[in-house]
């Protein structure tokens, strides 16, 4: 059997000091480093004194490059796969190569490391028990609405020029929906803006954020029929003398149903 293998190496998403020791060791060991942009990767390697042979591997040539790299691995070569930032395959090239490597019966080793998706999710302060990553958000309104109106937290990448339009759509659907705009994560000018969809839409309406942006959007409120048991508990508390807002918060903490959804269902108040 061939001793060749593929090592998938996540690279820093901004701060070069976030590279792991295992990734540096793998890059030193590799006979060949397949990278999205050789110039970007060279900056990282030079920073840590790593000498390696680089080969461009990006979305426009991966179907042509993949068989060549698999042949090299079949001949015993160790190939390291990197993208410009973060984990390869996550909105970055690499899927074709991993598939071809597995199909050839060769080993695929994946190293842990920096991820803009996880960094944004945690920094948002929004629920992380049920979430999904959707890559770059679609531009068509119907497709965008389908991605936004989900019962779990959504993490997405977005172009700075489209952040305002996306937030405007979200605010029209659910103005009180919690969200976070995370820009330039791990970099010198990192910022995380948290608030309701309405607040964030107003904030960025005339001034789009700069740099790389990740959006995190909290879970959509369940349909009224889904909150009937929780709503009944709120009504019982109110009948016992509790104020509607306070009762909604208490039941929300116990059931996981959004307090705003309970309060609106109880009082008929418009979304806030």
C-alpha positions in Angstrom: 0.0 0.0 0.0 1.1 3.5 -0.7 2.4 5.6 2.2 1.2 8.7 0.5 -1.6 10.6 2.1 -3.5 13.9 2.2 -3.3 16.2 5.2 -6.0 18.9 5.4 -4.5 21.9 7.2 -6.6 24.8 8.5 -4.7 28.1 8.4 -5.2 31.4 10.3 -8.3 33.4 9.4 -6.5 36.7 10.2 -3.9 36.6 12.9 -0.9 34.4 11.8 -0.2 33.5 15.4 -3.3 31.3 15.4 -1.6 28.6 13.3 -1.2 25.3 15.3 2.1 23.4 15.9 0.6 20.4 14.2 -0.2 22.3 11.0 3.3 23.8 10.9 4.8 20.3 11.4 2.6 18.9 8.6 3.6 21.7 6.2 7.2 21.0 6.9 6.7 17.2 6.3 4.7 17.6 3.1 6.3 16.8 -0.2 3.8 19.2 -1.8 1.5 21.9 -0.5 -1.7 22.5 -2.5 -2.9 26.0 -1.8 -5.6 28.4 -3.0 -3.2 31.3 -3.6 0.5 30.5 -3.4 1.3 34.1 -2.5 -0.9 34.1 0.5 0.4 30.8 1.7 4.0 31.9 1.2 3.5 34.7 3.6 2.5 32.2 6.3 5.3 29.8 5.5 7.9 32.6 5.5 6.7 33.8 8.9 7.6 30.4 10.4 10.6 29.5 8.3 8.9 26.7 6.5 10.3 25.7 3.1 7.9 23.8 0.9 7.0 23.2 -2.7 3.7 25.0 -3.5 1.1 24.2 -6.1 -1.9 26.3 -6.9 -5.2 24.5 -6.2 -8.3 26.6 -6.5 -12.0 26.4 -7.6 -11.1 27.0 -11.2 -8.5 24.2 -11.6 -9.3 21.7 -8.8 -10.9 19.1 -11.2 -7.8 19.2 -13.3 -5.4 19.2 -10.4 -7.0 16.5 -8.2 -6.1 13.5 -10.4 -2.5 14.8 -10.6 -2.3 15.1 -6.8 -3.8 11.7 -6.2 -1.2 10.2 -8.6 1.5 11.9 -6.5 0.1 10.4 -3.3 -0.2 6.9 -4.9 3.5 7.3 -5.7 4.1 7.9 -2.0 3.9 11.7 -1.7 2.5 13.5 1.3 0.3 16.3 0.1 -0.9 19.1 2.5 -4.0 21.0 1.5 -4.6 24.6 2.6 -6.9 27.4 1.6 -6.3 31.1 2.0 -7.9 31.1 5.5 -9.6 28.7 7.8 -10.6 25.1 7.1 -10.4 23.9 3.4 -13.7 22.7 2.0 -15.7 25.1 4.2 -16.7 27.6 1.5 -13.3 26.9 0.0 -11.8 24.5 -2.5 -10.8 20.9 -1.5 -13.9 18.8 -1.8 -13.0 17.2 -5.1 -9.5 16.3 -3.9 -10.8 14.8 -0.6 -13.3 12.7 -2.6 -10.7 11.5 -5.1 -8.3 10.7 -2.3 -10.8 8.6 -0.5 -11.9 6.9 -3.7 -8.3 5.9 -4.3 -8.1 4.2 -0.9 -5.6 6.8 0.4 -5.5 8.2 3.9 -7.0 11.6 4.6 -5.9 13.3 7.9 -7.7 16.4 9.0 -6.1 18.7 11.5 -8.1 21.0 13.8 -7.5 24.7 13.7 -8.9 28.2 13.1 -12.5 28.5 11.8 -14.4 31.8 11.1 -17.6 29.8 11.4 -17.0 28.7 15.0 -15.4 32.0 16.1 -18.4 33.9 14.8 -20.9 31.5 16.4 -19.3 31.8 19.8 -18.7 35.5 19.6 -22.3 36.2 18.7 -23.6 35.1 22.1 -26.5 33.3 20.3 -27.7 29.7 21.0 -25.1 27.2 19.8 -26.9 23.9 20.8 -28.6 23.7 17.4 -27.1 25.6 14.5 -26.2 25.3 10.9 -23.7 26.9 8.5 -25.0 27.9 5.1 -21.9 29.3 3.4 -22.6 32.5 1.4 -26.3 33.6 1.6 -28.3 33.4 -1.7 -29.3 36.7 -3.4 -32.8 35.8 -4.5 -35.4 36.9 -2.0 -37.3 33.6 -1.8 -34.2 31.6 -1.3 -32.8 34.1 1.2 -36.1 34.0 3.2 -35.9 30.2 3.3 -32.4 30.3 4.8 -33.3 32.9 7.3 -36.6 31.5 8.6 -35.2 28.5 10.4 -35.6 27.2 14.0 -31.9 27.0 14.6 -29.1 29.6 14.7 -27.7 30.3 11.3 -24.1 31.2 10.5 -23.3 32.6 7.1 -20.7 34.5 5.2 -21.8 37.7 3.5 -20.2 40.3 1.2 -19.8 43.6 3.0 -21.7 45.3 0.2 -24.7 43.0 0.7 -24.9 43.1 4.5 -27.3 46.0 4.6 -29.7 44.4 2.1 -29.6 41.1 4.0 -30.3 42.7 7.3 -33.1 44.8 5.8 -34.8 41.6 4.5 -34.4 40.0 7.9 -35.8 43.0 9.7 -38.8 42.9 7.4 -39.4 39.3 8.2 -38.7 39.5 12.0 -37.6 42.9 13.3 -36.9 41.5 16.8 -34.8 38.6 15.7 -31.4 38.6 17.5 -28.4 38.7 15.2 -24.7 39.6 15.2 -22.4 41.1 12.5 -18.9 39.8 13.0 -16.2 41.6 10.9 -12.4 41.0 10.6 -12.4 38.2 13.2 -9.0 37.7 14.9 -7.6 40.7 13.1 -6.5 44.1 14.5 -9.8 45.8 13.8 -12.1 42.9 14.8 -15.6 44.0 15.8 -18.8 42.2 16.7 -22.1 44.1 16.5 -25.0 42.5 18.4 -28.6 43.5 18.4 -32.0 42.9 16.9 -32.4 42.7 13.1 -34.1 46.1 13.1 -31.3 47.7 15.1 -28.6 46.2 12.9 -30.4 47.0 9.7 -30.6 50.7 10.7 -26.9 50.7 11.8 -25.6 49.4 8.5 -28.2 50.9 6.1 -25.9 53.7 4.9 -22.5 52.5 6.1 -21.6 48.9 5.1 -19.0 47.1 7.3 -15.5 46.7 5.9 -13.5 43.6 5.5 -14.6 40.0 5.9 -18.0 39.5 7.5 -19.8 36.6 9.1 -23.5 36.9 10.0 -25.0 35.0 12.9 -28.8 35.0 13.1 -30.6 33.6 16.1 -33.4 31.0 15.8 -36.7 32.1 14.4 -39.6 32.0 16.7 -41.7 28.8 16.4 -45.1 28.9 14.9 -47.9 29.9 17.4 -49.2 26.3 17.4 -45.8 25.0 18.6 -45.8 27.3 21.7 -49.3 26.4 23.0 -48.1 24.6 26.1 -45.6 27.4 27.0 -48.3 30.0 26.3 -50.7 28.2 28.6 -48.1 28.3 31.4 -47.7 32.1 30.8 -51.4 32.6 31.1 -51.5 30.7 34.3 -48.8 32.9 35.8 -50.6 36.0 34.6 -53.9 34.8 36.1 -52.0 34.3 39.4 -50.9 37.9 39.4 -47.6 38.0 37.4 -47.0 40.7 34.8 -47.1 39.5 31.2 -43.5 40.4 30.3 -42.0 38.9 33.5 -44.1 35.7 33.1 -43.0 35.4 29.5 -39.3 35.6 30.5 -39.7 33.0 33.2 -41.4 30.5 30.9 -38.9 31.2 28.1 -36.1 30.3 30.4 -37.8 27.0 31.3 -39.0 26.0 27.9 -36.6 27.5 25.4 -39.5 29.3 23.6 -38.6 32.9 22.9 -39.9 35.4 25.4 -40.9 37.8 22.7 -43.0 35.1 20.9 -44.8 34.3 24.2 -45.4 38.0 25.0 -46.7 38.8 21.5 -49.0 35.7 21.5 -50.4 36.6 24.9 -51.0 40.3 24.3 -51.3 40.7 20.6 -48.4 43.2 20.6 -46.6 43.8 17.3 -43.0 42.5 16.9 -40.4 44.7 18.6 
